């Protein structure tokens, strides 16, 4: 995919890719920090550590090409739009 407002890949980042994925060419870095992290129920694949910290290591939603639409939909739902 080409870098745009919906997709950005930074292969020069020292952490790229920060999650294991099948196709790194489709890895989206746009939401390096997921805007849904603080949602109690974000719909992603996460666990909560013993100290109560949300661990999103297994979640790839923000890094998939479809992640942009998913995240915007969740934010709009929360805002009541």
Secondary structure, 3 states (H helix, E strand, C coil): CCCCCCCCCCCCCCCCCCCCCCCHHHCCCCCCCCCCCCCCCCCCCCEECCCCCEECCCCCHHHCCCHHHHHHHHHHHHHCC
